[in-house]
Amino acid sequence: MGSPERPDVAGVRAYADELREMFTRLQDQGLELHTRARAVQVTETSPDGLVSVTVGSRGELVRIDLDPRIYRRPDARGLADTIVTTAQRAGATARERIVEIFAPVIPPEQFQAHLDGDIEAVLSQLAGGAE
């Protein structure tokens, strides 16, 4: 009669199986997902409607459109702040779309932690999966 597995060993095996399945899904769907992710572009418009900013999949600036009405109230600092804020919102939305694209193969919270460069969260998630 075989001895029962210790819970920690069973957890590690279950986590290894989960990683293997994730890797297989990523391998099967990865190229298509990568192509879709690279094609992401997001445009956000400032609340006053005077600034529109388009960013690419990595948050890189693709285009800025300025409504000519901005010249009615010359405020270079205000305009610069509006551009930055609008670009940041567009970048955040682009990241959300990338996470959504990869959600079928990578858990969103895990992928988000990778995108954020949050190594502590990544390691915590990995440790939690092995328990």
PyMOL commands that set and color helices and strands:
alter all, ss='L'
color gray80, all
select helices_A, chain A and resi 7-38+68-72+76-102+108-116+119-129
alter helices_A, ss='H'
color red, helices_A
select strands_A, chain A and resi 41-45+51-56+61-66
alter strands_A, ss='S'
color yellow, strands_A
deselect
rebuild
show_as cartoon
